[in-house]
Amino acid sequence: MIPYGKHHIDEEDIQAVVDVLRCGTLTQGPVIEVFEREIATYVGAKYAVAVSSGTAALHLAAIIAGVGPGKTLITSPITFVASANAGLYAGGEVAFADIDPTTVNMSPASLKLVLEKNPNTKAVVPVHFAGLPCDMPAIKKLSDDAGAVVIEDAAHALGASYPDGRRVGCCAHSLMTTFSFHPVKSIVTGEGGMITTNSEDVYRRLLRLRSHGINKLDDTFFISSQAFTQGVQNPWYYEMQDLGFHYRITDIQCALGISQMKKIDAFISRRRSLVKRYDNAFVDLNLIGLAQTSGRDFSSHHLYPVRINFAAADIPRSTFMNALRQRGVTTQVHYIPVTIQPFYQRLGCISKNYPKSNKYYEEALSLPLYVDLTNKQQDEIIALLLEFLG
Ligand SMILES: *Cc1c(COP(=O)(O)O)cnc(C)c1O
């Protein structure tokens, strides 16, 4: 069975994890900082904070952006539910800006209107869908003008670059960028996430929020009479200064992350070459179109999403997916618009307000794309699509 996405683990990765288990610290040890440095250097950001998941990263970022009661977070409907949920976790409200149909990313024109309707917006969360960077200069300008912080959800986009060549994660157009290391993403730690930023203040707050809100580094104590005896710091003393969480990642996971980072360039280049092979195979097919028609040279190609005109092909998507599955190929739909999820419906989302997202959803299908997919397997997938849609 060919899955739609899958991690790549080699002997080096296994050895790295075994080494920590044999002689390292299991959690709160030095390997976490090494992984953070590795990611910060790779993306070109000053600071990075590793956490237990991409969702935890988004939650902490939303808090730091100031999302809370009466304050709004805006994201795109075409994303994983976590991008939106972060706003609700922080106690705020969530609004959605429709997509640009040529990129499947948040449309700046739609964001402008949604910002006007939601003057209490504190966070704008563009999602670099399938690894294709959003129009960040436009999104940053609109958010700045509205007094909102930009949080890039780069769960798909480790290894992607903006058109100016800088890497996603450098935070040139945002206060914070979040990543996920779930097994279907660019690199994996099992579960895990990261926030990058160039702000020392944000970095320090993230370190506290990751671990119960307890003081870190050389944070100033609030109550010095408790903290010091005759000018010397009390060895047992710590302060809970914010309401934080237990969102720590382990050294075991970070050891895997460090080992995976050695292969990131090879991973991205393999994905690029598979994408080119798919592109060439489908050029002449009328019923299949690329989901993202501009900017793909800069993408990290987390997914291979296509639009299929199922109505014209006279085959329902479910029948099509089941037929592929019977022949050993798994496909997936990324994503059901968050706006039509029952929970968001209950919150009052009006799904017909997002026509471009709904139209995309009708036609969307992600074909298998991962580092270990062989050319031979890909040829089989292509042959199946030609058989059904050619
Ligand atoms: C995977 C993903 C997340 C959540 O990451 P986890 O590590 O699974 O918590 C958030 N946003 C997007 C767009 C994702 O694809």
Ligand as a Chemical Component Dictionary entry (heavy atoms), coordinates in Angstrom:
data_LIG
# 
_chem_comp.id                   LIG 
_chem_comp.type                 NON-POLYMER 
_chem_comp.pdbx_formal_charge   0 
_chem_comp.three_letter_code    LIG 
# 
loop_
_chem_comp_atom.comp_id 
_chem_comp_atom.atom_id 
_chem_comp_atom.alt_atom_id 
_chem_comp_atom.type_symbol 
_chem_comp_atom.charge 
_chem_comp_atom.model_Cartn_x 
_chem_comp_atom.model_Cartn_y 
_chem_comp_atom.model_Cartn_z 
_chem_comp_atom.pdbx_ordinal 
LIG C1 C1 C 0 0.398  19.394 11.151 1  
LIG C2 C2 C 0 -0.130 20.767 11.196 2  
LIG C3 C3 C 0 -0.326 21.471 12.402 3  
LIG C4 C4 C 0 -0.225 20.836 13.752 4  
LIG O1 O1 O 0 0.996  20.223 14.017 5  
LIG P1 P1 P 0 1.057  19.047 15.116 6  
LIG O2 O2 O 0 2.542  18.872 15.293 7  
LIG O3 O3 O 0 0.387  17.854 14.534 8  
LIG O4 O4 O 0 0.403  19.536 16.350 9  
LIG C5 C5 C 0 -0.722 22.794 12.329 10 
LIG N1 N1 N 0 -0.951 23.400 11.155 11 
LIG C6 C6 C 0 -0.806 22.750 9.987  12 
LIG C7 C7 C 0 -1.076 23.489 8.718  13 
LIG C8 C8 C 0 -0.428 21.414 9.970  14 
LIG O5 O5 O 0 -0.316 20.764 8.800  15 
# 
loop_
_chem_comp_bond.comp_id 
_chem_comp_bond.atom_id_1 
_chem_comp_bond.atom_id_2 
_chem_comp_bond.value_order 
_chem_comp_bond.pdbx_ordinal 
LIG C1 C2 SING 1  
LIG C2 C3 SING 2  
LIG C2 C8 DOUB 3  
LIG C3 C4 SING 4  
LIG C3 C5 DOUB 5  
LIG C4 O1 SING 6  
LIG O1 P1 SING 7  
LIG P1 O2 DOUB 8  
LIG P1 O3 SING 9  
LIG P1 O4 SING 10 
LIG C5 N1 SING 11 
LIG N1 C6 DOUB 12 
LIG C6 C7 SING 13 
LIG C6 C8 SING 14 
LIG C8 O5 SING 15 
# 
